[in-house]
Amino acid sequence: MESGGCAASEPFALRVLGDSMLPEFSEGAIIIIDPAGAIRDGCYVMAEVDNEYIFRQLRIVDNKYYLQPLNDLYDTVEISGQEVIQGVVTQKAGRRRKDHKHYGKED
């Protein structure tokens, strides 16, 4: 990922591509990612896996870390730990106000 002039810890926006996170995140939704966000079980994260950036839900089971899609057609991937996580999703913006949602604090 190339820097666009933002500080490394500054939140940034990305557009969701694909259907791996349906039904919660549809293709085209805008997500806000906080590189300094609190990493915990169940949060949505962007991570670097095999030189690709992917967006998944983090699951921590028996001190092992997994990136789990919401769409069952995709595989869950085990990761080495928090070091591959590039940021935590804090907001979702849709085309309509009712589609906007915040994540993180007490979701």
Backbone as a chain_set.jsonl record, in Angstrom:
{"seq": "MESGGCAASEPFALRVLGDSMLPEFSEGAIIIIDPAGAIRDGCYVMAEVDNEYIFRQLRIVDNKYYLQPLNDLYDTVEISGQEVIQGVVTQKAGRRRKDHKHYGKED", "coords": {"N": [[0.846, -1.161, 0.0], [0.613, 2.141, -0.86], [1.737, 5.263, 0.407], [-0.377, 8.028, 0.809], [0.224, 10.565, 1.581], [-0.69, 10.684, 4.134], [-0.273, 10.437, 7.681], [1.262, 7.614, 9.28], [-0.348, 6.606, 11.326], [-2.813, 7.685, 10.905], [-6.327, 7.591, 10.339], [-7.915, 6.081, 7.447], [-9.787, 5.729, 4.36], [-11.341, 3.051, 2.581], [-12.696, 1.296, -0.246], [-14.967, -1.366, -0.294], [-14.339, -4.352, -1.957], [-15.637, -7.054, -3.802], [-17.396, -9.994, -2.456], [-16.862, -11.234, -0.044], [-17.402, -10.396, 2.529], [-20.088, -10.226, 2.876], [-23.148, -10.654, 4.696], [-22.849, -8.175, 5.937], [-21.094, -6.209, 4.888], [-21.37, -4.822, 1.877], [-20.365, -4.96, -1.591], [-18.703, -2.075, -2.688], [-19.265, -0.517, -0.489], [-18.016, 1.955, 1.766], [-15.327, 1.835, 3.963], [-13.893, 2.871, 7.04], [-10.672, 2.856, 8.244], [-8.692, 2.454, 11.057], [-5.413, 2.658, 11.803], [-4.372, 2.615, 14.354], [-6.247, 1.409, 15.873], [-7.967, -0.536, 18.43], [-7.144, -3.857, 18.699], [-9.01, -6.721, 18.796], [-10.76, -9.8, 19.577], [-13.253, -10.561, 17.242], [-13.399, -8.059, 16.021], [-13.374, -6.105, 12.986], [-10.921, -6.201, 10.517], [-8.156, -4.973, 8.506], [-5.692, -6.706, 6.869], [-2.361, -7.779, 6.012], [-1.669, -10.398, 3.975], [0.224, -12.848, 2.516], [1.393, -10.946, 0.763], [-0.819, -9.486, -0.022], [-3.581, -7.32, 0.607], [-6.219, -7.88, 2.779], [-9.619, -7.861, 3.89], [-11.25, -8.77, 6.748], [-12.97, -10.512, 9.436], [-11.578, -10.621, 12.613], [-10.725, -13.432, 14.466], [-9.929, -14.817, 17.55], [-8.742, -17.649, 18.917], [-7.878, -19.857, 21.382], [-5.348, -18.601, 21.673], [-4.578, -18.4, 19.02], [-4.664, -16.778, 15.86], [-7.112, -15.835, 13.514], [-8.395, -14.97, 10.289], [-11.502, -14.383, 9.348], [-13.957, -14.736, 6.879], [-17.231, -13.295, 6.333], [-18.919, -14.396, 4.542], [-19.705, -17.629, 3.789], [-18.665, -18.904, 1.553], [-16.025, -18.442, 1.311], [-12.683, -19.101, 2.521], [-11.454, -19.398, 5.896], [-8.53, -17.929, 7.203], [-5.535, -18.699, 8.849], [-3.41, -16.629, 10.741], [-0.155, -15.363, 11.685], [-0.137, -13.612, 13.839], [-0.838, -10.463, 15.529], [0.823, -8.728, 14.156], [0.455, -8.7, 11.382], [-1.8, -7.298, 10.971], [-3.095, -4.379, 9.683], [-4.84, -2.399, 10.342], [-7.913, -1.407, 12.019], [-11.354, -1.657, 11.368], [-13.457, 1.056, 11.79], [-15.708, 2.407, 10.985], [-18.543, 2.218, 8.751], [-19.725, 3.351, 5.696], [-22.561, 3.821, 3.778], [-24.655, 4.079, 0.831], [-26.932, 5.242, 1.749], [-28.051, 6.995, 4.675], [-29.02, 5.254, 6.649], [-27.476, 3.045, 6.258], [-25.053, 3.577, 7.395], [-22.629, 2.853, 9.868], [-21.036, 2.415, 13.035], [-18.129, 0.913, 14.432], [-16.324, -0.89, 16.952], [-16.016, 0.487, 19.721], [-18.235, -0.426, 21.584], [-19.462, -2.49, 20.128]], "CA": [[0.0, 0.0, 0.0], [1.424, 3.346, -0.972], [1.329, 6.385, 1.238], [-0.999, 9.106, 0.078], [0.458, 11.797, 2.289], [-1.234, 10.588, 5.488], [0.612, 9.872, 8.692], [1.083, 6.163, 9.404], [-1.394, 6.263, 12.281], [-4.019, 8.437, 10.577], [-7.372, 6.775, 9.707], [-8.098, 6.252, 6.012], [-10.98, 5.078, 3.826], [-11.215, 2.11, 1.469], [-13.953, 0.785, -0.797], [-15.045, -2.824, -0.237], [-14.401, -5.052, -3.239], [-15.998, -8.454, -3.674], [-18.525, -10.371, -1.608], [-16.406, -12.087, 1.052], [-17.867, -9.911, 3.824], [-21.555, -10.154, 2.894], [-24.076, -9.584, 4.341], [-22.587, -6.935, 6.675], [-20.398, -5.229, 4.047], [-21.602, -5.104, 0.462], [-19.382, -4.384, -2.509], [-18.885, -0.65, -2.906], [-19.351, 0.206, 0.78], [-16.785, 2.63, 2.188], [-14.975, 1.542, 5.345], [-12.848, 3.713, 7.626], [-9.725, 1.996, 8.936], [-7.817, 3.147, 12.001], [-4.212, 1.861, 12.034], [-4.092, 2.557, 15.791], [-7.431, 0.873, 16.541], [-7.789, -1.652, 19.366], [-7.291, -5.173, 18.072], [-9.604, -7.686, 19.717], [-11.565, -10.83, 18.946], [-14.524, -10.122, 16.679], [-13.338, -6.789, 15.294], [-13.102, -6.196, 11.554], [-9.566, -5.709, 10.305], [-7.469, -5.1, 7.238], [-4.414, -7.354, 7.168], [-1.535, -8.142, 4.863], [-1.454, -11.841, 3.938], [0.833, -13.253, 1.24], [1.597, -9.732, -0.04], [-2.103, -8.91, -0.428], [-4.361, -6.755, 1.698], [-7.562, -8.438, 2.828], [-10.533, -7.334, 4.896], [-11.928, -9.906, 7.356], [-13.235, -10.425, 10.866], [-10.544, -11.278, 13.388], [-11.141, -14.373, 15.5], [-8.815, -15.287, 18.364], [-9.166, -18.88, 19.577], [-6.738, -20.556, 21.99], [-4.143, -17.826, 21.344], [-4.305, -18.437, 17.586], [-5.349, -15.69, 15.164], [-7.729, -16.224, 12.248], [-9.139, -13.975, 9.532], [-12.698, -15.107, 8.935], [-14.921, -14.005, 6.053], [-18.62, -13.474, 6.758], [-19.526, -15.216, 3.494], [-19.217, -19.007, 3.933], [-18.041, -19.392, 0.32], [-14.593, -18.15, 1.395], [-11.976, -19.818, 3.585], [-10.824, -18.715, 7.015], [-7.08, -18.009, 7.085], [-4.797, -18.505, 10.092], [-2.287, -15.7, 10.612], [0.845, -15.535, 12.735], [-0.439, -12.769, 14.989], [-1.294, -9.094, 15.288], [1.752, -7.941, 13.34], [-0.004, -8.604, 9.995], [-2.979, -6.437, 10.942], [-2.73, -3.016, 9.297], [-5.793, -1.453, 10.906], [-9.206, -1.885, 12.478], [-12.471, -0.921, 10.786], [-14.193, 1.808, 12.807], [-16.976, 2.897, 10.432], [-18.971, 1.833, 7.409], [-20.624, 4.334, 5.093], [-23.276, 3.299, 2.615], [-25.271, 5.092, -0.022], [-27.972, 5.905, 2.531], [-27.67, 7.215, 6.07], [-29.354, 4.068, 7.439], [-26.427, 2.058, 6.04], [-23.859, 3.995, 8.123], [-22.498, 2.139, 11.134], [-19.751, 2.557, 13.732], [-17.636, -0.328, 15.039], [-15.171, -0.727, 17.824], [-16.139, 0.733, 21.155], [-19.107, -1.374, 22.282], [-20.305, -3.157, 19.134]], "C": [[0.896, 1.23, 0.0], [0.852, 4.441, -0.097], [0.741, 7.482, 0.364], [-0.833, 10.431, 0.778], [-0.099, 11.799, 3.698], [-0.172, 10.05, 6.429], [0.287, 8.399, 8.858], [-0.05, 5.788, 10.34], [-2.708, 7.002, 12.028], [-5.055, 7.533, 9.917], [-7.49, 7.093, 8.213], [-9.301, 5.441, 5.563], [-10.609, 4.151, 2.676], [-12.607, 1.701, 1.01], [-13.896, -0.742, -0.766], [-15.179, -3.374, -1.65], [-14.769, -6.505, -2.977], [-17.109, -8.699, -2.667], [-18.13, -11.216, -0.4], [-16.927, -11.647, 2.418], [-19.374, -9.641, 3.844], [-22.078, -11.005, 4.04], [-23.78, -8.235, 4.999], [-21.986, -5.835, 5.799], [-20.593, -5.609, 2.584], [-20.525, -4.443, -0.389], [-19.718, -2.922, -2.746], [-19.013, 0.156, -1.625], [-17.993, 0.83, 1.088], [-16.553, 2.288, 3.657], [-13.848, 2.471, 5.782], [-11.978, 2.805, 8.483], [-8.806, 2.847, 9.785], [-6.596, 2.27, 12.278], [-3.874, 1.706, 13.518], [-5.268, 1.984, 16.579], [-7.112, -0.321, 17.427], [-8.103, -2.977, 18.677], [-7.838, -6.143, 19.112], [-10.457, -8.683, 18.94], [-12.896, -10.254, 18.471], [-14.483, -8.817, 15.912], [-13.048, -7.069, 13.813], [-11.763, -5.531, 11.289], [-9.167, -5.769, 8.834], [-6.083, -5.655, 7.573], [-3.666, -7.631, 5.873], [-1.201, -9.628, 4.971], [-0.931, -12.203, 2.557], [0.938, -12.078, 0.265], [0.317, -9.151, -0.627], [-2.796, -8.356, 0.803], [-5.755, -7.344, 1.641], [-8.314, -7.875, 4.029], [-11.348, -8.511, 5.426], [-12.259, -9.591, 8.815], [-12.163, -11.227, 11.598], [-11.178, -12.188, 14.426], [-9.881, -14.836, 16.227], [-9.326, -16.469, 19.173], [-7.926, -19.6, 20.086], [-5.404, -19.912, 21.602], [-3.686, -17.971, 19.896], [-5.187, -17.39, 16.924], [-5.85, -16.166, 13.804], [-8.413, -15.017, 11.618], [-10.301, -14.709, 8.895], [-13.598, -14.24, 8.064], [-16.319, -14.193, 6.632], [-19.377, -14.352, 5.776], [-18.899, -16.614, 3.549], [-18.565, -19.58, 2.676], [-16.526, -19.191, 0.327], [-13.992, -18.848, 2.6], [-11.486, -18.873, 4.674], [-9.327, -18.964, 6.918], [-6.456, -17.815, 8.466], [-3.629, -17.567, 9.815], [-1.363, -15.864, 11.814], [0.557, -14.711, 13.984], [-0.823, -11.369, 14.572], [-0.405, -8.297, 14.347], [1.316, -7.82, 11.878], [-1.223, -7.692, 9.854], [-2.542, -4.99, 10.721], [-3.668, -1.961, 9.885], [-7.106, -2.111, 11.227], [-10.302, -1.014, 11.857], [-13.264, -0.249, 11.905], [-15.546, 2.305, 12.319], [-17.243, 2.274, 9.076], [-19.925, 2.907, 6.922], [-21.259, 3.698, 3.867], [-23.856, 4.432, 1.808], [-26.333, 5.883, 0.733], [-27.536, 6.009, 3.986], [-27.949, 5.98, 6.922], [-28.294, 2.972, 7.296], [-25.134, 2.401, 6.783], [-23.821, 3.288, 9.473], [-21.116, 2.364, 11.708], [-19.404, 1.229, 14.393], [-16.553, 0.024, 16.05], [-15.468, -0.624, 19.29], [-16.965, -0.336, 21.865], [-20.011, -2.111, 21.294], [-20.512, -4.565, 19.555]], "O": [[1.834, 1.323, 0.791], [-0.359, 4.531, 0.11], [1.288, 7.821, -0.685], [-1.65, 11.335, 0.599], [0.004, 12.807, 4.398], [0.717, 9.301, 6.022], [-0.842, 7.979, 8.605], [-0.662, 4.735, 10.16], [-3.617, 6.946, 12.856], [-4.704, 6.771, 9.016], [-7.209, 8.208, 7.772], [-9.78, 4.572, 6.291], [-9.691, 4.427, 1.904], [-13.57, 1.753, 1.775], [-12.895, -1.338, -1.163], [-16.016, -2.926, -2.434], [-14.267, -7.115, -2.033], [-17.684, -7.769, -2.103], [-18.991, -11.853, 0.207], [-16.902, -12.43, 3.368], [-19.875, -8.924, 4.71], [-21.466, -12.032, 4.333], [-24.41, -7.239, 4.645], [-22.329, -4.662, 5.95], [-20.042, -6.605, 2.114], [-19.865, -3.495, 0.037], [-20.875, -2.57, -2.977], [-18.887, 1.38, -1.652], [-16.951, 0.291, 0.713], [-17.449, 2.429, 4.489], [-12.964, 2.812, 4.996], [-12.479, 2.076, 9.339], [-8.219, 3.822, 9.316], [-6.73, 1.233, 12.928], [-3.168, 0.772, 13.899], [-5.29, 2.06, 17.808], [-6.126, -1.026, 17.215], [-9.195, -3.175, 18.143], [-7.23, -6.366, 20.159], [-10.828, -8.439, 17.792], [-13.578, -9.546, 19.212], [-15.442, -8.49, 15.213], [-12.544, -8.132, 13.452], [-11.499, -4.431, 11.774], [-9.75, -6.503, 8.035], [-5.391, -5.136, 8.449], [-4.252, -7.706, 4.793], [-0.545, -10.065, 5.916], [-1.566, -11.901, 1.547], [0.609, -12.208, -0.914], [0.358, -8.413, -1.612], [-2.617, -8.865, 1.91], [-6.405, -7.321, 0.596], [-7.724, -7.472, 5.031], [-12.052, -9.176, 4.666], [-11.878, -8.549, 9.348], [-11.878, -12.371, 11.243], [-12.06, -11.769, 15.175], [-8.889, -15.202, 15.596], [-10.221, -16.326, 20.005], [-7.025, -19.917, 19.309], [-4.451, -20.605, 21.247], [-2.529, -17.692, 19.581], [-6.311, -17.142, 17.362], [-5.124, -16.809, 13.046], [-8.942, -14.153, 12.318], [-10.115, -15.551, 8.016], [-13.964, -13.132, 8.459], [-16.56, -15.162, 7.353], [-20.368, -14.983, 6.142], [-17.689, -16.756, 3.374], [-17.965, -20.653, 2.739], [-15.824, -19.706, -0.543], [-14.684, -19.15, 3.573], [-11.15, -17.717, 4.418], [-8.896, -20.071, 6.593], [-6.806, -16.874, 9.177], [-2.947, -17.686, 8.797], [-1.75, -16.437, 12.833], [0.974, -15.088, 15.079], [-1.1, -11.114, 13.4], [-0.843, -7.288, 13.795], [1.773, -6.907, 11.19], [-1.626, -7.357, 8.74], [-1.729, -4.45, 11.471], [-3.335, -0.777, 9.921], [-7.391, -3.221, 10.778], [-10.19, 0.211, 11.825], [-13.689, -0.908, 12.854], [-16.433, 2.593, 13.123], [-16.332, 1.863, 8.357], [-20.827, 3.325, 7.648], [-20.575, 3.112, 3.029], [-23.582, 5.604, 2.07], [-26.607, 7.039, 0.412], [-26.742, 5.199, 4.465], [-27.179, 5.687, 7.837], [-28.225, 2.068, 8.129], [-24.208, 1.591, 6.797], [-24.846, 3.141, 10.138], [-20.138, 2.489, 10.97], [-20.288, 0.509, 14.858], [-15.953, 1.097, 15.999], [-15.198, -1.562, 20.04], [-16.422, -1.081, 22.68], [-21.188, -2.335, 21.577], [-21.195, -5.322, 18.866]]}, "num_chains": 1, "name": "protein.A"}
